[in-house]
Amino acid sequence: MPDLAPEDAKLVTLARATRARTRAAEGAAVRDNDGRTYAAGSVDLPSLKLSAIQVCVAMAFSSGSTGLEAVVRMSDATTLAVADRAVLDDFAGHEVPVHLI
């Protein structure tokens, strides 16, 4: 695991716990501009497929957040999906740190 600030290490713990609890392919956690955290697992239903990052952004947005300070995604994948980069760019800007673990 990379050397992370304590606030980002908390996101790792949340993402890991969410992924394990839900048995999802991915777990993610984000911290918004107000310091609130959101954690989610990926959704894989016949009628709805969302990455863990997409779920976290939707949760933050629907709670009134205006942006993100940091993102952690736990997955077997080593790269960030184009759709995840797009949603992060739309909501948080290209400069938001994303930790892929």
C-alpha positions as CSV (number, residue, x, y, z in Angstrom):
1,M,0.0,0.0,0.0
2,P,1.4,3.4,-0.8
3,D,2.4,5.9,1.9
4,L,-0.8,7.8,2.5
5,A,-1.9,10.7,4.7
6,P,-4.0,9.6,7.7
7,E,-7.2,11.0,6.1
8,D,-6.6,9.0,2.9
9,A,-5.6,5.8,4.9
10,K,-9.1,6.1,6.5
11,L,-10.6,6.0,3.0
12,V,-8.6,2.8,2.3
13,T,-10.1,1.2,5.5
14,L,-13.6,2.2,4.5
15,A,-13.2,1.0,0.9
16,R,-11.8,-2.3,2.0
17,A,-14.5,-2.9,4.6
18,T,-17.3,-2.0,2.2
19,R,-15.9,-4.3,-0.5
20,A,-15.6,-7.2,2.0
21,R,-19.0,-6.7,3.5
22,T,-20.8,-6.5,0.2
23,R,-18.6,-9.0,-1.6
24,A,-18.4,-6.6,-4.5
25,A,-15.9,-6.6,-7.3
26,E,-14.8,-3.1,-6.2
27,G,-14.9,-0.9,-3.1
28,A,-14.4,2.8,-3.1
29,A,-14.4,5.7,-0.6
30,V,-14.3,9.4,-1.2
31,R,-13.9,12.5,1.0
32,D,-15.8,15.5,-0.1
33,N,-14.8,19.2,0.2
34,D,-16.5,19.4,3.6
35,G,-14.6,16.4,5.0
36,R,-17.6,14.0,4.8
37,T,-16.8,10.5,3.6
38,Y,-18.8,8.1,1.5
39,A,-18.1,4.5,0.9
40,A,-19.7,2.0,-1.6
41,G,-19.3,-1.2,-3.4
42,S,-19.9,-1.7,-7.1
43,V,-23.4,-2.6,-8.2
44,D,-23.9,-5.5,-10.6
45,L,-27.6,-6.1,-11.2
46,P,-29.2,-7.2,-14.5
47,S,-30.8,-3.7,-14.7
48,L,-28.1,-1.6,-13.2
49,K,-24.3,-1.6,-13.3
50,L,-22.3,1.0,-11.5
51,S,-18.7,1.1,-10.4
52,A,-18.0,1.8,-6.8
53,I,-16.6,5.2,-7.7
54,Q,-19.8,6.1,-9.6
55,V,-21.9,5.1,-6.5
56,C,-19.7,7.2,-4.2
57,V,-20.0,10.2,-6.5
58,A,-23.8,9.8,-6.7
59,M,-24.0,9.6,-2.9
60,A,-21.9,12.7,-2.4
61,F,-23.7,14.7,-5.1
62,S,-27.2,13.7,-3.8
63,S,-26.1,14.8,-0.3
64,G,-25.3,18.3,-1.5
65,S,-21.5,18.0,-1.9
66,T,-19.8,20.2,-4.4
67,G,-16.6,18.3,-5.0
68,L,-14.1,15.8,-3.7
69,E,-10.7,16.0,-1.9
70,A,-9.6,12.4,-2.4
71,V,-10.7,9.0,-3.9
72,V,-9.7,5.5,-3.0
73,R,-10.7,2.5,-5.2
74,M,-10.0,-1.1,-4.2
75,S,-10.1,-3.5,-7.0
76,D,-8.2,-6.2,-8.9
77,A,-8.0,-3.8,-11.8
78,T,-4.8,-1.7,-12.0
79,T,-6.2,1.2,-14.1
80,L,-9.0,3.6,-13.7
81,A,-11.9,3.0,-16.1
82,V,-12.7,5.8,-18.6
83,A,-16.2,6.1,-17.2
84,D,-14.8,6.6,-13.7
85,R,-12.3,9.2,-14.8
86,A,-15.2,11.0,-16.6
87,V,-17.5,11.1,-13.5
88,L,-14.6,12.3,-11.4
89,D,-13.7,15.0,-13.9
90,D,-17.3,16.1,-14.0
91,F,-17.7,16.3,-10.3
92,A,-14.3,16.9,-8.8
93,G,-12.0,18.0,-11.6
94,H,-9.0,16.3,-13.1
95,E,-6.7,17.2,-10.2
96,V,-8.5,15.2,-7.5
97,P,-6.1,12.5,-6.1
98,V,-7.2,8.9,-6.9
99,H,-5.5,6.1,-5.1
100,L,-5.9,2.7,-6.8
101,I,-5.3,-0.1,-4.4
